[in-house]
């Protein structure tokens, strides 16, 4: 018995392109406000991590803006934290309808 000719099979197994595009609409997910929030979150996180990380400079160094000793592992760690903080901030601001 073949289920491929059944309409229910096609409805369940093939994605509805309209609903996928409605969910992934770029107008709702990204804006200049969200970009600014994410950039500020990352910069604040890098600034805090610069002074909070006790053992630095174990990996390759990134000499940017005079931040000697801030290597690739520290940069990845601080920007990861910055993205978590930024995502939480964006979700919170969307929840209180500050960001549309």
Secondary structure, DSSP 8 states (H G I E B T S, - for coil): --STT-HHHHHHHS--HHHHHHHT-HHHH--HHHHHHHHHHHHHHHHHHHHH-SS--SS-B---TT-TT-BHHHHHHHHHHHHHHHHHHHHHHHHTTS--
